[in-house]
């Protein structure tokens, strides 16, 4: 496993759908693209998924290859394999970072998540997500608060790293 994405930031989206990627994210994309060479532009795959997904998930080439390998290991013709192929192969957009460190998000992807003037980037380990800032605040922050509210006030979430703690 190569470097991981870390952090969050917000960036302007221009009328052509161009948005700057956080510099630290670009370094991870470079490290995760076996074909990348110094001075070149790294490739990535943006998975936009089904109607329930309200964000774009960006995979390094290594990360999407790991997903592809797992899909390929499923029985050919199985419903699980067909659905995962549709979600990760059909509902995705292969692209690259341009020479100025930006992504060009096609109208279809921007419309999918109702993205307009600003994009919110958040790291998710070996992927990162792009959200409409308001959607992230209402959906994900609420989900996080709900999860935290179910835990005792003095609970340290680090305990999950050693397995599910006793309730």
Buried (B, 14 or more C-beta within 10 A) or exposed (E): EBBBBBEBBEBEBEEEBBBBBBEEBBEBBBBBBEEBEEEEBBBBBBBBBEEEBBBBBBBBBBBBBEBBEEBEEBEEEEEEBEEBBEBBBEBBBEBBBEEEBBBBBEEEBBEBBEBEEBBBBBBEEBBBBBBBBEBBEEBBEEEEEEEEEEBEEEEEEEEEEEEEEEE
